C-alpha cells in the first residue's frame, strides 16, 4: 500500500528543487520537517526507482551465487546501473573467497515406506561419496537434543535434526533455529555420524527446501549436510513415529571450486562541504542459487540505490558523502562486510553513520537505534515516517556488523519479516513476491534518513566504542 504524506504536506512540496542547497532549507539536525523533506517523501512514494532496480537485477542477471560467473555479471550490471542513476566514484573493490557450487542432490526413503524426498545441500557442505550413501536414520527432535547426546553411538548413521522455526515480525526465531544448520554437521560428526539432514530453517509449508551456509569445526572430520523441505521433514517424522527403523539413501555432490573473485560495488553522492565524512547505506548483491534473490537481497539493492537516485534526480547535494555499497559474498559468511572493514580500516572514523537493507521488501514498522548521541536526528526521521522507536541496540545489518564493532555508529529500519522466512533461501525467492508500493516506502525511509544524517551537525560516534579488538 502507499503511505500518504502528513496533512498539509502538499503545501510544503517544492514544485522544483533542481538547484536546492542545504543552506536554503536550514538542515541543522534539529529542525522539523521542511519542504525538501516532504519532496523526498513524495517523490519516493510516487516513484518506481527501487522496484525498477530489483526488477532489472533479478531479470537480467537472476541468481548470483557468491564466487561464480553469475555474481561477476551482477557486479558488472550494478556498476552500469550505479553510473546510469548518477552515482559518482563508481567502482568495484575486489576480494577473493573460497568458491563452492552445488551438484546432484537426491534423497529417498528406502524402507519401510519407499519414497522420494526433496532436499538441498547446505552451502559449504562436502559431498557424499560418489553414488551417495545408504544408512539408518537416527532422529533428534531438536538440535539441543543432539548436543545432549553422548559421544559415539551414531557410527555410520544419518542424523535427522528437526526443530521448527517460529514466525516473528523481527525474525527472532531465526537464530535459535539456525543452530542446527550452522553446527549440525559438527555435532553429528563428533558422534560418528556419516551425514546429516535437517528440517529447513524456514517458516513455510511449501515443498521448497531452504539452503544457507554451514560451518565445520577445524578438529572434526567434515560430513555432508542437507536440508529437507518442511513437508518432507513432516513426512519423515510421521514415518519415524511408527516405531520402525527408517533407512535413507542420500546423494549430494557439491564441490569446492578454490579461490574465486568477489567484490563490493560502491557509488557515491559526494558531499559538498565534508566529502570525507561518510553516511553509508548498503545491501548485499549476492544471493543463493535456488531462486533469483529478489527479497534476499535484490530488494535491498533496489531500496538503497533507489534512495540515492531520488536525491540525485532532485538535484540535492548533501554536506557529507552518501555512499551506497552493494556488498559481495554476504551469504557465505559476510565476506564482503569483512573485506570492506579491512580495506577501509584507516578511515572508519570518518564513517558517521551506517545502515543496511537486508530483510526483504515489506515496509518498516519501527526504527532501531544503535546510537544515543545524535539520536534526535533519527527520531525526527522516524516521526516523519510515523514509525515508533524500538528497543535500542542494532549493528545496522549483517554486512554493517564488522564495521559497527569497530565503532561505526548504526541505525536500522526494522521491516516486517513475519513471512520473510517462508521464501528465504528457497526457489520461491522471486520478483513476484515484491509489492512495488512496499519498495517505494522503504526507499522513502532510506532517502530521508540518508539526507538528514548527511546534513546533520551531529557527531553520531560519541558513544560507539571499538569493541572488535
TIDRENDREN-659389 format. One line per 8 residues: number of its first residue (from 0); their letters; for each residue x, y, z of C-alpha. Coordinates in steps of 0.02 Angstrom, whole numbers. Layout:
NUM) A) X Y Z ~ ... $
***
This chain:
0) XXXXXXXX) 0 0 0 ~ 52 182 -24 ~ 80 284 132 ~ 10 460 120 ~ 103 615 173 ~ 55 707 330 ~ -94 825 320 ~ -43 987 240 $
8) XXXXXXXX) 113 914 162 ~ 63 967 -11 ~ 76 1148 41 ~ 260 1122 76 ~ 309 1018 -75 ~ 427 1106 -194 ~ 372 1105 -374 ~ 555 1101 -424 $
16) XXXXXXXX) 713 1078 -323 ~ 847 1052 -455 ~ 954 1188 -376 ~ 906 1175 -193 ~ 1052 1192 -74 ~ 1067 1137 106 ~ 1079 1316 165 ~ 910 1357 92 $
24) XXXXXXXX) 821 1226 196 ~ 910 1251 361 ~ 962 1070 391 ~ 1046 1077 562 ~ 991 912 635 ~ 860 990 748 ~ 733 1068 628 ~ 567 984 596 $
32) XXXXXXXX) 506 931 425 ~ 536 1057 287 ~ 495 1072 103 ~ 640 964 43 ~ 597 826 167 ~ 419 822 103 ~ 479 822 -76 ~ 594 674 -42 $
40) XXXXXXXX) 450 575 33 ~ 327 621 -103 ~ 445 578 -246 ~ 499 416 -163 ~ 322 356 -130 ~ 258 401 -302 ~ 409 333 -395 ~ 467 161 -450 $
48) XXXXXXXX) 655 187 -437 ~ 687 48 -310 ~ 571 -77 -392 ~ 645 -44 -564 ~ 818 -85 -498 ~ 770 -250 -417 ~ 667 -296 -569 ~ 817 -266 -681 $
56) XXXXXXXX) 939 -359 -569 ~ 830 -514 -549 ~ 777 -517 -732 ~ 940 -475 -820 ~ 1056 -568 -701 ~ 949 -687 -597 ~ 1031 -791 -460 ~ 1200 -728 -400 $
64) XXXXXXXX) 1292 -862 -301 ~ 1450 -790 -222 ~ 1610 -826 -316 ~ 1525 -879 -477 ~ 1514 -806 -651 ~ 1337 -751 -607 ~ 1398 -643 -463 ~ 1529 -569 -579 $
72) XXXXXXXX) 1393 -523 -703 ~ 1295 -446 -560 ~ 1443 -335 -516 ~ 1456 -276 -696 ~ 1269 -245 -701 ~ 1274 -146 -538 ~ 1420 -39 -595 ~ 1323 7 -751 $
80) XXXXXXXX) 1164 41 -652 ~ 1253 149 -523 ~ 1326 254 -662 ~ 1159 264 -751 ~ 1069 334 -599 ~ 1205 465 -574 ~ 1312 400 -432 ~ 1492 460 -430 $
88) XXXXXXXX) 1657 370 -399 ~ 1578 205 -452 ~ 1699 62 -427 ~ 1723 -119 -377 ~ 1831 -159 -227 ~ 1883 -340 -261 ~ 1923 -480 -140 ~ 1942 -668 -151 $
96) XXXXXXXX) 1832 -802 -72 ~ 1830 -992 -62 ~ 1714 -1046 -202 ~ 1577 -1179 -186 ~ 1446 -1246 -305 ~ 1307 -1373 -284 ~ 1284 -1526 -392 ~ 1169 -1677 -393 $
104) XXXXXXXX) 1058 -1686 -238 ~ 936 -1828 -210 ~ 865 -1921 -62 ~ 742 -2063 -40 ~ 673 -2170 100 ~ 718 -2349 57 ~ 617 -2430 195 ~ 493 -2455 272 $
112) XXXXXXXX) 392 -2345 151 ~ 495 -2308 -5 ~ 475 -2131 -74 ~ 575 -1983 -139 ~ 619 -1836 -27 ~ 655 -1656 -81 ~ 811 -1579 -7 ~ 958 -1466 -48 $
120) XXXXXXXX) 1139 -1460 7 ~ 1189 -1326 130 ~ 1319 -1202 73 ~ 1496 -1261 108 ~ 1446 -1443 132 ~ 1560 -1581 74 ~ 1491 -1713 -44 ~ 1436 -1889 -6 $
128) XXXXXXXX) 1543 -2024 -86 ~ 1509 -2043 -272 ~ 1342 -2129 -290 ~ 1288 -2074 -116 ~ 1265 -2166 49 ~ 1126 -2275 118 ~ 1104 -2291 305 ~ 982 -2294 450 $
136) XXXXXXXX) 910 -2131 516 ~ 937 -2076 696 ~ 810 -1943 745 ~ 838 -1791 856 ~ 684 -1681 881 ~ 794 -1527 912 ~ 975 -1476 893 ~ 986 -1466 1082 $
144) XXXXXXXX) 940 -1650 1091 ~ 1088 -1690 980 ~ 1203 -1582 1087 ~ 1147 -1678 1241 ~ 1178 -1849 1162 ~ 1329 -1948 1221 ~ 1484 -1957 1113 ~ 1485 -2107 1000 $
152) XXXXXXXX) 1336 -2215 959 ~ 1300 -2138 788 ~ 1433 -2229 689 ~ 1384 -2243 507 ~ 1211 -2169 537 ~ 1121 -2024 451 ~ 1064 -1899 582 ~ 898 -1810 558 $
160) XXXXXXXX) 875 -1648 659 ~ 702 -1572 660 ~ 652 -1419 763 ~ 527 -1294 697 ~ 560 -1109 674 ~ 435 -988 749 ~ 369 -840 649 ~ 400 -665 715 $
168) XXXXXXXX) 397 -491 637 ~ 579 -463 684 ~ 636 -639 635 ~ 679 -682 815 ~ 655 -868 781 ~ 794 -874 653 ~ 943 -877 771 ~ 885 -1024 877 $
176) XXXXXXXX) 827 -1124 725 ~ 986 -1087 631 ~ 1099 -1175 757 ~ 1065 -1344 676 ~ 1111 -1276 505 ~ 1273 -1197 564 ~ 1333 -1333 682 ~ 1231 -1489 648 $
184) XXXXXXXX) 1368 -1572 545 ~ 1499 -1539 679 ~ 1395 -1607 822 ~ 1340 -1760 725 ~ 1516 -1789 660 ~ 1586 -1787 836 ~ 1472 -1932 875 ~ 1520 -2036 724 $
192) XXXXXXXX) 1376 -1997 603 ~ 1406 -2015 418 ~ 1287 -1875 360 ~ 1153 -1754 421 ~ 985 -1698 357 ~ 892 -1557 444 ~ 720 -1481 436 ~ 742 -1325 332 $
200) XXXXXXXX) 769 -1164 429 ~ 609 -1079 373 ~ 428 -1047 418 ~ 336 -1104 261 ~ 238 -1262 222 ~ 290 -1269 39 ~ 390 -1412 -33 ~ 542 -1300 -60 $
208) XXXXXXXX) 699 -1338 41 ~ 797 -1191 113 ~ 984 -1183 85 ~ 1107 -1075 184 ~ 1286 -1075 242 ~ 1350 -1202 368 ~ 1515 -1216 462 ~ 1637 -1356 504 $
216) XXXXXXXX) 1744 -1358 660 ~ 1929 -1374 623 ~ 1950 -1525 736 ~ 1804 -1631 672 ~ 1804 -1727 509 ~ 1676 -1647 391 ~ 1521 -1744 344 ~ 1387 -1699 215 $
224) XXXXXXXX) 1234 -1598 270 ~ 1074 -1555 178 ~ 904 -1478 217 ~ 736 -1561 188 ~ 584 -1459 138 ~ 461 -1437 282 ~ 330 -1559 211 ~ 466 -1690 185 $
232) XXXXXXXX) 528 -1664 363 ~ 348 -1686 423 ~ 333 -1845 321 ~ 495 -1914 391 ~ 437 -1877 568 ~ 272 -1968 540 ~ 363 -2121 475 ~ 483 -2120 622 $
240) XXXXXXXX) 337 -2105 744 ~ 277 -2276 683 ~ 425 -2351 776 ~ 510 -2438 632 ~ 690 -2420 576 ~ 697 -2294 434 ~ 831 -2314 302 ~ 878 -2171 185 $
248) XXXXXXXX) 981 -2156 25 ~ 1067 -1986 14 ~ 1170 -1918 -129 ~ 1233 -1739 -134 ~ 1380 -1689 -244 ~ 1429 -1508 -208 ~ 1610 -1460 -237 ~ 1735 -1331 -179 $
256) XXXXXXXX) 1798 -1228 -326 ~ 1951 -1148 -247 ~ 1989 -963 -232 ~ 1864 -861 -331 ~ 1838 -673 -359 ~ 1704 -571 -273 ~ 1690 -387 -235 ~ 1594 -241 -163 $
264) XXXXXXXX) 1516 -117 -285 ~ 1521 63 -223 ~ 1445 226 -284 ~ 1430 396 -201 ~ 1342 562 -193 ~ 1495 665 -148 ~ 1469 788 -6 ~ 1477 975 -39 $
272) XXXXXXXX) 1560 1029 124 ~ 1632 875 212 ~ 1655 747 72 ~ 1774 642 177 ~ 1635 604 302 ~ 1527 455 251 ~ 1346 406 278 ~ 1340 226 216 $
280) XXXXXXXX) 1183 137 156 ~ 1203 -39 92 ~ 1133 -209 44 ~ 1210 -369 -19 ~ 1222 -408 -204 ~ 1249 -596 -200 ~ 1110 -723 -174 ~ 1087 -908 -157 $
288) XXXXXXXX) 1068 -1005 -318 ~ 895 -1082 -296 ~ 789 -927 -333 ~ 829 -757 -409 ~ 870 -671 -245 ~ 727 -546 -254 ~ 689 -525 -69 ~ 864 -581 -16 $
296) XXXXXXXX) 932 -460 -61 ~ 889 -385 -228 ~ 758 -284 -135 ~ 892 -207 -25 ~ 997 -158 -176 ~ 844 -77 -254 ~ 797 12 -93 ~ 968 88 -57 $
304) XXXXXXXX) 1017 130 -236 ~ 840 193 -267 ~ 853 308 -116 ~ 1012 384 -186 ~ 929 401 -356 ~ 787 502 -278 ~ 911 628 -207 ~ 1009 638 -370 $
312) XXXXXXXX) 854 665 -476 ~ 805 812 -366 ~ 975 893 -379 ~ 1009 877 -193 ~ 1190 885 -138 ~ 1217 838 46 ~ 1355 910 154 ~ 1429 738 188 $
320) XXXXXXXX) 1454 599 60 ~ 1317 469 46 ~ 1397 304 -2 ~ 1296 159 -73 ~ 1377 -12 -55 ~ 1318 -173 -138 ~ 1415 -299 -36 ~ 1477 -461 -115 $
328) XXXXXXXX) 1480 -635 -38 ~ 1366 -600 110 ~ 1277 -766 105 ~ 1436 -867 127 ~ 1496 -780 284 ~ 1479 -589 273 ~ 1641 -590 174 ~ 1603 -426 87 $
336) XXXXXXXX) 1570 -341 254 ~ 1736 -400 324 ~ 1827 -352 164 ~ 1753 -177 172 ~ 1800 -158 355 ~ 1980 -210 321 ~ 2002 -106 164 ~ 1933 49 250 $
344) XXXXXXXX) 2011 19 420 ~ 2105 185 415 ~ 1951 289 376 ~ 1814 204 475 ~ 1824 350 594 ~ 1755 456 452 ~ 1600 346 437 ~ 1474 447 535 $
352) XXXXXXXX) 1325 328 516 ~ 1288 163 428 ~ 1137 54 396 ~ 1083 -88 282 ~ 927 -157 199 ~ 929 -348 208 ~ 761 -410 267 ~ 652 -416 114 $
360) XXXXXXXX) 534 -286 42 ~ 397 -265 172 ~ 379 -88 244 ~ 471 -43 405 ~ 367 -42 564 ~ 494 33 686 ~ 665 113 694 ~ 808 36 793 $
368) XXXXXXXX) 943 148 865 ~ 1123 96 876 ~ 1174 269 938 ~ 1124 384 1080 ~ 1224 537 1027 ~ 1131 615 882 ~ 980 505 904 ~ 868 659 893 $
376) XXXXXXXX) 904 663 706 ~ 849 483 684 ~ 699 509 797 ~ 642 652 686 ~ 656 541 533 ~ 556 407 624 ~ 422 535 669 ~ 414 596 489 $
384) XXXXXXXX) 384 416 435 ~ 258 388 576 ~ 367 248 646 ~ 397 212 831 ~ 570 189 905 ~ 603 8 951 ~ 723 -69 1075 ~ 890 20 1073 $
392) XXXXXXXX) 1035 -79 1003 ~ 1072 -134 825 ~ 1226 -171 721 ~ 1140 -93 570 ~ 1130 -253 470 ~ 1234 -408 432 ~ 1367 -329 321 ~ 1372 -174 430 $
400) XXXXXXXX) 1411 -280 584 ~ 1600 -293 559 ~ 1620 -104 545 ~ 1496 -74 686 ~ 1609 -174 801 ~ 1749 -54 753 ~ 1647 93 817 ~ 1545 147 665 $
408) XXXXXXXX) 1376 214 726 ~ 1222 125 660 ~ 1033 129 648 ~ 909 15 561 ~ 735 18 489 ~ 653 -139 557 ~ 547 -216 419 ~ 403 -334 447 $
416) XXXXXXXX) 482 -505 422 ~ 334 -612 477 ~ 332 -703 311 ~ 512 -671 259 ~ 571 -846 306 ~ 435 -925 201 ~ 540 -875 49 ~ 716 -853 117 $
424) XXXXXXXX) 850 -960 30 ~ 722 -1056 -74 ~ 673 -1070 -258 ~ 522 -964 -208 ~ 627 -807 -185 ~ 571 -721 -345 ~ 513 -549 -402 ~ 327 -586 -397 $
432) XXXXXXXX) 337 -585 -207 ~ 378 -398 -204 ~ 249 -258 -198 ~ 314 -102 -287 ~ 224 10 -161 ~ 315 -76 -17 ~ 482 -48 -102 ~ 436 135 -126 $
440) XXXXXXXX) 400 156 60 ~ 570 83 102 ~ 653 199 -25 ~ 568 347 59 ~ 636 295 229 ~ 814 271 168 ~ 816 429 63 ~ 755 539 205 $
448) XXXXXXXX) 870 460 333 ~ 1024 473 222 ~ 985 653 178 ~ 956 705 358 ~ 1108 613 427 ~ 1221 681 290 ~ 1171 859 334 ~ 1156 849 524 $
456) XXXXXXXX) 1282 946 628 ~ 1297 793 739 ~ 1434 676 798 ~ 1342 509 796 ~ 1503 425 851 ~ 1517 499 1025 ~ 1465 340 1118 ~ 1510 200 996 $
464) XXXXX) 1674 123 1055 ~ 1778 -2 959 ~ 1728 -172 1030 ~ 1819 -278 899 ~ 1994 -282 971 $
***
